[in-house]
Amino acid sequence: MNYRKKGLKFLLGVIVEDEVGRLVLTHKDRLLRFGAELIFSMCQARQIDVVIINQGEDINFEEELASDVLKIITVF
């Protein structure tokens, strides 16, 4: 988990400074593997629309948990 990415710092800056009105993503996990919900919460607090183009199918809790565990194992 690298939160020092230049693009992420830029995105946080424009969100905090209210310089963006809409955040458009191709996939939810392209923003951050983990922690995207924090960015989404910041956007909601600043009344910034978040648009995710490829949302995929809805998965149940067990499938999402298994996917998250595999992502963690892959990272480490």
MDTraj code that builds the backbone (N, CA, C; nanometers):
import mdtraj as md
import numpy as np

residues = "MET ASN TYR ARG LYS LYS GLY LEU LYS PHE LEU LEU GLY VAL ILE VAL GLU ASP GLU VAL GLY ARG LEU VAL LEU THR HIS LYS ASP ARG LEU LEU ARG PHE GLY ALA GLU LEU ILE PHE SER MET CYS GLN ALA ARG GLN ILE ASP VAL VAL ILE ILE ASN GLN GLY GLU ASP ILE ASN PHE GLU GLU GLU LEU ALA SER ASP VAL LEU LYS ILE ILE THR VAL PHE".split()
xyz = np.array([
    [0.0834, -0.1174, 0.0000],
    [0.0000, 0.0000, 0.0000],
    [0.0883, 0.1242, 0.0000],
    [0.0943, 0.1867, -0.1110],
    [0.1791, 0.3042, -0.1249],
    [0.0913, 0.4286, -0.1330],
    [0.0820, 0.4998, -0.0217],
    [0.0017, 0.6215, -0.0185],
    [0.0844, 0.7441, -0.0568],
    [0.2068, 0.7245, -0.1022],
    [0.2938, 0.8361, -0.1398],
    [0.2937, 0.8608, -0.2902],
    [0.2009, 0.8019, -0.3604],
    [0.1941, 0.8198, -0.5050],
    [0.1650, 0.9651, -0.5392],
    [0.2342, 1.0152, -0.6397],
    [0.2181, 1.1547, -0.6803],
    [0.0739, 1.1835, -0.7229],
    [0.0140, 1.0937, -0.7985],
    [-0.1231, 1.1130, -0.8444],
    [-0.2229, 1.1149, -0.7303],
    [-0.2003, 1.0315, -0.6296],
    [-0.2899, 1.0283, -0.5141],
    [-0.2789, 1.1578, -0.4352],
    [-0.1573, 1.2065, -0.4176],
    [-0.1382, 1.3343, -0.3475],
    [-0.2074, 1.4476, -0.4231],
    [-0.1956, 1.4461, -0.5549],
    [-0.2610, 1.5482, -0.6366],
    [-0.4124, 1.5405, -0.6206],
    [-0.4675, 1.4187, -0.6282],
    [-0.6116, 1.3998, -0.6147],
    [-0.6613, 1.4496, -0.4796],
    [-0.5910, 1.4143, -0.3734],
    [-0.6305, 1.4612, -0.2401],
    [-0.6272, 1.6134, -0.2331],
    [-0.5269, 1.6727, -0.2956],
    [-0.5154, 1.8186, -0.2956],
    [-0.6321, 1.8866, -0.3643],
    [-0.6708, 1.8358, -0.4813],
    [-0.7816, 1.8996, -0.5528],
    [-0.9155, 1.8747, -0.4846],
    [-0.9284, 1.7618, -0.4144],
    [-1.0513, 1.7366, -0.3382],
    [-1.0611, 1.8337, -0.2220],
    [-0.9530, 1.8484, -0.1477],
    [-0.9528, 1.9366, -0.0300],
    [-0.9732, 2.0821, -0.0702],
    [-0.9167, 2.1223, -0.1819],
    [-0.9269, 2.2611, -0.2273],
    [-1.0539, 2.2883, -0.3089],
    [-1.1426, 2.1900, -0.3186],
    [-1.2680, 2.2040, -0.3952],
    [-1.2429, 2.2450, -0.5400],
    [-1.1422, 2.1861, -0.6014],
    [-1.1086, 2.2179, -0.7401],
    [-1.1636, 2.1147, -0.8381],
    [-1.2442, 2.0223, -0.7883],
    [-1.2998, 1.9173, -0.8732],
    [-1.4474, 1.8997, -0.8370],
    [-1.5289, 1.8741, -0.9380],
    [-1.6716, 1.8557, -0.9135],
    [-1.7173, 1.7124, -0.9314],
    [-1.6351, 1.6333, -1.0042],
    [-1.6716, 1.4945, -1.0306],
    [-1.5448, 1.4106, -1.0435],
    [-1.5460, 1.2934, -0.9813],
    [-1.4363, 1.1978, -0.9915],
    [-1.4867, 1.0803, -1.0741],
    [-1.4230, 1.0554, -1.1880],
    [-1.4651, 0.9475, -1.2776],
    [-1.3572, 0.8400, -1.2776],
    [-1.3981, 0.7161, -1.2479],
    [-1.3066, 0.6021, -1.2432],
    [-1.3530, 0.4950, -1.3403],
    [-1.2582, 0.4252, -1.4019],
    [-1.2972, 0.3127, -1.4866],
    [-1.3376, 0.1935, -1.4009],
    [-1.2636, 0.1679, -1.2932],
    [-1.2936, 0.0604, -1.1992],
    [-1.2692, 0.1119, -1.0578],
    [-1.3454, 0.0637, -0.9628],
    [-1.3326, 0.1096, -0.8243],
    [-1.1926, 0.0837, -0.7691],
    [-1.1367, -0.0329, -0.7989],
    [-1.0066, -0.0676, -0.7414],
    [-0.8886, -0.0020, -0.8125],
    [-0.9127, 0.0765, -0.9166],
    [-0.8033, 0.1464, -0.9840],
    [-0.7566, 0.2680, -0.9058],
    [-0.8404, 0.3168, -0.8162],
    [-0.8026, 0.4310, -0.7336],
    [-0.7013, 0.3862, -0.6289],
    [-0.7390, 0.2925, -0.5478],
    [-0.6531, 0.2315, -0.4457],
    [-0.6990, 0.0882, -0.4274],
    [-0.6067, -0.0017, -0.4018],
    [-0.6497, -0.1385, -0.3726],
    [-0.7280, -0.1418, -0.2428],
    [-0.6765, -0.0720, -0.1437],
    [-0.7425, -0.0634, -0.0140],
    [-0.7520, 0.0839, 0.0232],
    [-0.8592, 0.1233, 0.0825],
    [-0.8717, 0.2612, 0.1267],
    [-0.9499, 0.3513, 0.0337],
    [-1.0033, 0.2961, -0.0741],
    [-1.0804, 0.3784, -0.1676],
    [-1.2020, 0.4389, -0.0995],
    [-1.2568, 0.3693, -0.0015],
    [-1.3745, 0.4206, 0.0693],
    [-1.3426, 0.5519, 0.1411],
    [-1.2183, 0.5707, 0.1832],
    [-1.1794, 0.6978, 0.2451],
    [-1.1900, 0.8125, 0.1448],
    [-1.1431, 0.7889, 0.0239],
    [-1.1521, 0.8908, -0.0808],
    [-1.2984, 0.9180, -0.1138],
    [-1.3781, 0.8111, -0.1230],
    [-1.5203, 0.8280, -0.1528],
    [-1.5900, 0.9072, -0.0423],
    [-1.5520, 0.8843, 0.0826],
    [-1.6105, 0.9597, 0.1941],
    [-1.5725, 1.1072, 0.1865],
    [-1.4468, 1.1344, 0.1502],
    [-1.4041, 1.2735, 0.1331],
    [-1.4843, 1.3408, 0.0223],
    [-1.5047, 1.2689, -0.0860],
    [-1.5821, 1.3243, -0.1974],
    [-1.7256, 1.3520, -0.1543],
    [-1.7833, 1.2606, -0.0798],
    [-1.9205, 1.2799, -0.0331],
    [-1.9295, 1.4019, 0.0582],
    [-1.8321, 1.4182, 0.1474],
    [-1.8317, 1.5323, 0.2392],
    [-1.8184, 1.6645, 0.1638],
    [-1.7475, 1.6628, 0.0514],
    [-1.7269, 1.7836, -0.0295],
    [-1.8296, 1.7964, -0.1417],
    [-1.9272, 1.7063, -0.1426],
    [-2.0332, 1.7037, -0.2441],
    [-1.9767, 1.6888, -0.3850],
    [-1.8797, 1.5992, -0.3980],
    [-1.8184, 1.5671, -0.5265],
    [-1.8796, 1.4363, -0.5752],
    [-1.9306, 1.4363, -0.6981],
    [-1.9883, 1.3153, -0.7564],
    [-1.8775, 1.2154, -0.7869],
    [-1.9028, 1.0884, -0.7571],
    [-1.8106, 0.9811, -0.7927],
    [-1.8820, 0.8917, -0.8931],
    [-1.8213, 0.8755, -1.0103],
    [-1.8783, 0.7926, -1.1158],
    [-1.7825, 0.6773, -1.1410],
    [-1.8331, 0.5545, -1.1281],
    [-1.7538, 0.4351, -1.1568],
    [-1.8138, 0.3714, -1.2811],
    [-1.7372, 0.3695, -1.3891],
    [-1.7890, 0.3255, -1.5185],
    [-1.8137, 0.1747, -1.5210],
    [-1.7158, 0.0954, -1.4826],
    [-1.7282, -0.0510, -1.4847],
    [-1.7447, -0.1020, -1.3426],
    [-1.8683, -0.1058, -1.2963],
    [-1.8919, -0.1473, -1.1589],
    [-1.8916, -0.2982, -1.1430],
    [-1.9123, -0.3712, -1.2495],
    [-1.9137, -0.5163, -1.2403],
    [-2.0399, -0.5662, -1.1729],
    [-2.0421, -0.6947, -1.1479],
    [-2.1578, -0.7562, -1.0843],
    [-2.1508, -0.7378, -0.9339],
    [-2.2684, -0.7328, -0.8715],
    [-2.2732, -0.7293, -0.7259],
    [-2.2320, -0.8659, -0.6730],
    [-2.1424, -0.8656, -0.5743],
    [-2.0998, -0.9915, -0.5137],
    [-2.1402, -0.9914, -0.3676],
    [-2.1573, -1.1115, -0.3137],
    [-2.1986, -1.1197, -0.1741],
    [-2.0784, -1.1024, -0.0816],
    [-2.1047, -1.0978, 0.0476],
    [-2.0007, -1.0705, 0.1466],
    [-1.8874, -1.1717, 0.1401],
    [-1.9209, -1.3003, 0.1288],
    [-1.8181, -1.4047, 0.1284],
    [-1.7260, -1.3922, 0.0072],
    [-1.7839, -1.3626, -0.1085],
    [-1.7027, -1.3465, -0.2290],
    [-1.6128, -1.2238, -0.2188],
    [-1.6660, -1.1163, -0.1637],
    [-1.5856, -0.9954, -0.1472],
    [-1.4727, -1.0188, -0.0476],
    [-1.5020, -1.0899, 0.0615],
    [-1.3999, -1.1215, 0.1612],
    [-1.2897, -1.2078, 0.1003],
    [-1.3280, -1.3099, 0.0248],
    [-1.2291, -1.3961, -0.0396],
    [-1.1429, -1.3163, -0.1370],
    [-1.2044, -1.2276, -0.2119],
    [-1.1299, -1.1430, -0.3051],
    [-1.0321, -1.0524, -0.2311],
    [-1.0765, -0.9928, -0.1206],
    [-0.9891, -0.9054, -0.0419],
    [-0.8711, -0.9820, 0.0157],
    [-0.8956, -1.1034, 0.0647],
    [-0.7870, -1.1855, 0.1201],
    [-0.6852, -1.2173, 0.0110],
    [-0.7321, -1.2522, -0.1077],
    [-0.6402, -1.2804, -0.2182],
    [-0.5588, -1.1573, -0.2563],
    [-0.6202, -1.0407, -0.2540],
    [-0.5475, -0.9174, -0.2841],
    [-0.4397, -0.8911, -0.1801],
    [-0.4729, -0.9141, -0.0530],
    [-0.3746, -0.8941, 0.0540],
    [-0.2580, -0.9899, 0.0374],
    [-0.2879, -1.1158, 0.0092],
    [-0.1822, -1.2156, -0.0098],
    [-0.0944, -1.1769, -0.1284],
    [-0.1545, -1.1269, -0.2343],
    [-0.0794, -1.0861, -0.3531],
    [0.0135, -0.9695, -0.3231],
    [-0.0326, -0.8746, -0.2415],
    [0.0484, -0.7579, -0.2073],
    [0.1679, -0.7982, -0.1223],
    [0.1477, -0.8896, -0.0292],
    [0.2546, -0.9289, 0.0615],
    [0.3126, -1.0595, 0.0173],
])
top = md.Topology()
chain = top.add_chain()
for i, resn in enumerate(residues, 1):
    res = top.add_residue(resn, chain, resSeq=i)
    for name in ("N", "CA", "C"):
        top.add_atom(name, md.element.get_by_symbol(name[0]), res)
traj = md.Trajectory(xyz[None], top)
